[in-house]
């Protein structure tokens, strides 16, 4: 993966237990050896469980982590849209923050995108073909 311009968007609501490990896995998985990770954007819909506080702490430790806190808007689709609009990478990955999507597949998805000149790659935890 030669690109160093990848944004990962995670939409969250009440993910205090999973957001820290997910962000850490993304940072270590994709940020190794000058890897392609530009930023992880967490779009939180004002979770009452402390999700935003965890992300703020992570962002102080690593400037690649950004929090987009939405106090007046709610919903997965609009959170993804807002995250993509605030992304600075040329490539973007949208993932669930609860671990349903494995960050390990990002390398293969981006490689497929680049090698075949695709505009979009969609993955599913349910498997299946292309």
C-alpha positions as CSV (number, residue, x, y, z in Angstrom):
1,X,0.0,0.0,0.0
2,X,1.9,3.0,-1.3
3,X,-0.6,5.6,-0.4
4,X,0.0,7.7,2.7
5,X,-3.3,9.5,2.6
6,X,-5.9,7.2,4.2
7,X,-8.7,8.5,6.4
8,X,-10.6,6.0,8.6
9,X,-14.1,7.1,9.7
10,X,-15.7,5.5,12.7
11,X,-19.3,6.5,13.6
12,X,-20.0,6.0,17.3
13,X,-22.7,6.0,19.9
14,X,-22.1,4.5,23.3
15,X,-18.9,2.7,22.3
16,X,-16.8,3.5,25.4
17,X,-15.7,-0.1,25.8
18,X,-14.7,-0.7,22.1
19,X,-13.4,2.6,20.8
20,X,-10.1,2.6,22.5
21,X,-9.0,-0.9,21.4
22,X,-10.3,-0.2,17.9
23,X,-8.4,3.0,17.5
24,X,-5.3,1.5,18.9
25,X,-5.6,-1.4,16.6
26,X,-6.0,0.9,13.6
27,X,-3.0,3.0,14.6
28,X,-0.7,0.0,15.1
29,X,-2.0,-1.9,12.1
30,X,-1.9,0.9,9.6
31,X,0.7,3.2,11.0
32,X,3.6,0.8,11.0
33,X,6.7,1.5,9.0
34,X,5.4,4.8,7.6
35,X,2.2,3.1,6.7
36,X,-0.7,4.7,4.9
37,X,-2.7,6.0,7.9
38,X,-3.3,9.7,7.8
39,X,-6.1,10.0,10.4
40,X,-8.8,8.2,12.3
41,X,-11.9,10.4,12.5
42,X,-14.3,9.4,15.3
43,X,-17.8,10.9,14.7
44,X,-19.6,10.6,18.0
45,X,-23.3,11.4,18.4
46,X,-22.8,12.9,22.0
47,X,-22.7,9.5,23.6
48,X,-23.6,9.7,27.3
49,X,-21.2,6.8,28.2
50,X,-18.0,8.7,27.8
51,X,-17.0,7.7,24.3
52,X,-15.9,11.2,23.4
53,X,-13.7,11.5,26.5
54,X,-11.8,8.4,25.5
55,X,-11.3,9.7,22.0
56,X,-10.1,13.1,23.3
57,X,-7.5,11.3,25.5
58,X,-6.4,9.2,22.5
59,X,-6.1,12.4,20.3
60,X,-3.8,14.0,22.9
61,X,-1.6,10.9,22.6
62,X,-1.6,10.7,18.8
63,X,-2.5,13.7,16.5
64,X,-3.8,11.3,13.8
65,X,-6.9,10.7,16.0
66,X,-9.6,13.3,15.6
67,X,-13.0,13.7,17.3
68,X,-16.0,15.1,15.5
69,X,-18.6,15.5,18.3
70,X,-22.2,16.0,17.1
71,X,-24.5,17.3,19.7
72,X,-27.3,18.4,17.4
73,X,-27.4,15.6,14.9
74,X,-27.8,11.9,15.2
75,X,-27.8,8.9,13.0
76,X,-25.3,6.5,11.3
77,X,-25.7,7.8,7.7
78,X,-25.3,11.4,8.5
79,X,-22.4,10.6,10.8
80,X,-20.6,8.8,8.0
81,X,-21.3,11.7,5.7
82,X,-20.0,14.2,8.2
83,X,-16.9,12.1,8.8
84,X,-16.1,11.8,5.1
85,X,-16.6,15.5,4.5
86,X,-14.1,16.3,7.3
87,X,-11.6,13.7,6.0
88,X,-8.3,15.0,4.6
89,X,-7.2,11.8,2.9
90,X,-7.6,10.9,-0.7
91,X,-8.8,7.5,0.3
92,X,-11.3,6.8,3.0
93,X,-12.4,3.7,4.9
94,X,-15.7,3.6,6.8
95,X,-15.8,1.0,9.6
96,X,-18.0,0.1,12.6
97,X,-16.3,1.0,15.9
98,X,-17.6,-2.1,17.7
99,X,-15.2,-4.6,16.1
100,X,-17.6,-6.0,13.5
101,X,-15.2,-5.0,10.8
102,X,-11.6,-6.2,11.1
103,X,-8.9,-3.6,10.4
104,X,-6.7,-6.3,9.0
105,X,-8.6,-6.3,5.8
106,X,-7.9,-2.6,5.1
107,X,-4.6,-3.4,3.4
108,X,-6.2,-5.8,1.0
109,X,-9.1,-3.5,0.2
110,X,-6.8,-0.6,-0.6
111,X,-4.5,-2.8,-2.6
112,X,-7.5,-4.0,-4.6
113,X,-8.7,-0.5,-5.1
114,X,-5.3,0.7,-6.3
115,X,-4.3,-2.3,-8.5
116,X,-7.6,-2.5,-10.3
117,X,-8.3,1.2,-10.5
118,X,-11.6,0.9,-8.7
119,X,-13.6,3.7,-7.2
120,X,-15.1,1.7,-4.4
121,X,-14.5,-1.5,-2.5
122,X,-17.1,-2.9,-0.1
123,X,-16.4,-5.5,2.6
124,X,-18.8,-7.5,4.6
125,X,-18.4,-9.6,7.8
126,X,-20.7,-12.1,6.2
127,X,-18.1,-13.2,3.6
128,X,-19.0,-14.2,0.1
129,X,-17.5,-13.4,-3.2
130,X,-16.9,-10.2,-5.1
